[in-house]
Amino acid sequence: MASPILKKPCRWAEKTNLPMLHLMNEPTLPQNALSLLELNSMVSEVIATTLYDEYWVVAELADVAERGGHCYMDLIQRGDNTNTTVARASARCWRNRWAVLKPHFQRVAGQPLASGMKLMLKVRANFHENFGFSWIVNDIDPTFTLGDMARKRAEIVRILKEEGIFDDNRNLPFPLFAQRIAVISSATAAGYGDFCRQLEDNDYGYRFHTVLFPAVMQGEAVESSVIEALTEVNNRIDDFDCVVITRGGGATTDLSGFDALQLARIVAQFQLPVITAIGHDRDESVLDQIANVRVKTPTAAAAFLIDHLHKVDERVEQAGTRIAQIVEQRIQAEKNRLALTATRLTALFTVVKTQGEARLQTLLQRIQHTARQNMESAQYRLDLLQTSLLPLVLRKLSDERHRLDLLEQRTKALDPQLLLQRGYSITLHNGKALTDTDALHEGDVVVTRLAGGSFTSTVKTKS
């Protein structure tokens, strides 16, 4: 028994222009069941009749691809406080419309659509029986994308200012002789090669020493990669005078990697002056705002370093010239002062000599007079002493003669010879007078002296 649904032609059959013969050959469906084509046709009809307007929608671009001149997009929305996707949809921009929107977006935004961008799109709903649901893009507002990046930058700047670190790197004094350069860039970037060549081939013959710390300069890995490179530079901070972060230009939205809060904090508080060369003149990332020096391109960074060193060189040369001039002026002034002093000294010497001679003459006269007075006084004292000393000397001599007479008499009285003449004798042992027999031994030889001579004895016994 045929399905009641197939008793009469339905709208989807009319739309698809399928021959009824083919439909009649389809397998019969259970009662009250729809085929997938019928169901999708019903959905398409509902969407077409209820969502017929165009809508502006804000979404993040998760993926984008071009095929056959058409643009296929994958749109997502993330949670406010998490990175979790809370909504997802497919969007398409057909070739005829994409041919207009693509160049307009690139001209205003400065680059083509790329993953991670936040977009404002004008879309209409579309459900195709064979391809399913998608949003058809009829317009894209590139100013919204730029505005979203500007809002992010403004928020980061606000946080840095609240933390009091916004001006830290900008306020660092730039080294006078900045010749040891730490470069953070992509090793394969043409801009890095241009930077090194311009430093090497400078017109003044200055020598620069550069060390590359490779990093990703675009895409989602920019922040982590540059932070890692800065960490490596910090580990060797005494080896460098400044840091150059360069990517050699690129699209405006490529700067989004340099508008990251954590990276901005590190650069703002870095202990070496940071030079940024990561955008064009009309682009300004957060890093550009907090860096010590901001230039357009890698070659501009090299030109700044060369010009800075040249200015320092000129200052040193000017200082040397100025020092030489000051020394020469000082020498000439001292020569003039010495000449004037010599002239004055000649006159002063004559006056001093005359005054000195007069003082010497006066002193000589005073010395002669004083010496004469002293001699006269000494002569007078000598005369007085002579007059007073003569009686004293005569008296002293008389006293001494009397004392000598007394001593002579006493000496004669003590003369041993007188004792010998009285019958006494003196016994000597070894040339010494004996007073006690304890000093003698049997066999000792003694000499006995008498008034009329002496004799020798040998001790036999003693008592």
Beta strands, then each sheet from edge to edge (+ up, - down):
strand 1: 54-67
strand 2: 70-78
strand 3: 85-93
strand 4: 118-128
strand 5: 132-140
strand 6: 180-185
strand 7: 209-214
strand 8: 242-246
strand 9: 274-277
strand 10: 293-294
strand 11: 426-429
strand 12: 432-433
strand 13: 445-450
strand 14: 453-458
sheet 1: 1+ 2- 3+ 5+ 4- 1+
sheet 2: 7+ 6+ 8+ 9+ 10+
sheet 3: 12+ 11- 13+ 14-
end
